[in-house]
Amino acid sequence: MRRIDRSVTYAHKRGKINQAQADSYRQRPIAWYSRLFVRGVKSGFKKLGRKIRSFLSTFTPRWIWSKVRMTAHFLMSQKYRARIGRVLVVHRIASWARRRQLFPHEARVLRRHVKSEEATEYLADFGIHLAIKPLIKFMQWVILPALHGAGVISLNTMMIGILSGGLIGRTVYTLFRLIQMTMRGREKPWIALIVGCLPVAGNAAYPAQIIYTSTERDHDVARFILYDLFTWAGRALPIWGGPDTMTEHFFNRWPSVVFPAKSRRLHGEDRLDDSDE
């Protein structure tokens, strides 16, 4: 069956359209997909409205204070950030296991490796890069022009700060993390340091580090994170996406296509090794 035939038949069986409408839409694909687009936009606005109302209902002084404390703790404590990263990955492993996308022994191995691999910390470090971005933008577009207007810094200094503020912020943080990882005898984020020095693309410094780390045969968690990010894109795509759709499976195959050496352990017959249990 053509895609439009499957789509129209599905809507007909669900009682959303009658037989006459189904016959008409099969002959008029543009009208059918226009209907889907309009319904998708309306549904999106309804969901956005519900999210806003739900958010505003929890927007209390106590909630604000708890988020401020959590954010401050996240920014100041590397141990707290690492724990948040581990909790997030363990949650995703559990989600895959519930849907039987992982064998039970694969889920056990991944959960055991979460504490020993650096990939979860790289997720937290990526969060720091995002968190310091508003502060850097404020310094670039407010503090530096104000200092120049007051005659404290020259025009050239202000322009250099505006053009390289993000680069400097990312590099300083990643250098600190590199020194910290060296003192702990852990894997060093060289790729994140190099990519972070690039303009614009530097925002993907730690995602690039995770992709590179997934090339190592003993970094199962990094490969899992890679798969999870790709399949999330398949689930999040409106109309055609969602859990257990062909779209999700399509995105799930992409790590094997784009990074074949990185993802083989979690695909096909080459499953995670559970022999050390």
GIURNOR-V562590 format. One record per run of one state. SS is the DSSP state (h for helix, s for strand, l for the rest). FROM is the first residue (numbers start at 0). TO is the last residue. Records with the same first field share a line. If there is no record, write none. Layout:
SS->FROM-TO ; FROM-TO
//
This chain:
l->0-1 ; 13-17 ; 27-27 ; 57-59 ; 76-76 ; 98-102 ; 114-117 ; 149-153 ; 184-188 ; 196-199 ; 213-218 ; 236-244 ; 258-258 ; 267-268 ; 270-276
h->2-12 ; 18-26 ; 28-56 ; 60-75 ; 77-97 ; 103-113 ; 118-148 ; 154-183 ; 189-195 ; 200-212 ; 219-235 ; 245-257 ; 259-265
s->266-266 ; 269-269
//
